[in-house]
Amino acid sequence: MVALTRRDQSKEKLWKYRLKRWRESGLTVPQYCVQEMLNEHNFRSWQATIKKRDEETEWRQEILDGNSKVSGPSSKSAWESNQLHNEKLASVASIC
């Protein structure tokens, strides 16, 4: 039995592959979805989800590297930004 997780890594990997193939195809989203027999709403939803996750991953890495921007991606909530800030402060305090 597969353990329940917040993210299904296999689905995310599949949709990243599909998005890559779509970009390389030169087709519009509706054309690509018809060709690949995909639901356009699901395609666009995964497109937005993966974009958001990639932005969050990049932003978190910048914080860990000490190169954070003044503000995070627009998709971040104030609570999430504050949590990341507190985590960074805690890691710096543990070094000192």
LINVEN-V438148 format. One record per helix or strand of 3 or more residues. SS is the DSSP state (~ for helix, > for strand). FROM is the first residue (numbers start at 1). TO is the last residue. Records with the same first field share a line. If there is no record, write none. Layout:
SS = FROM-TO  FROM-TO
This chain:
~ = 9-25  29-36  40-65  78-95
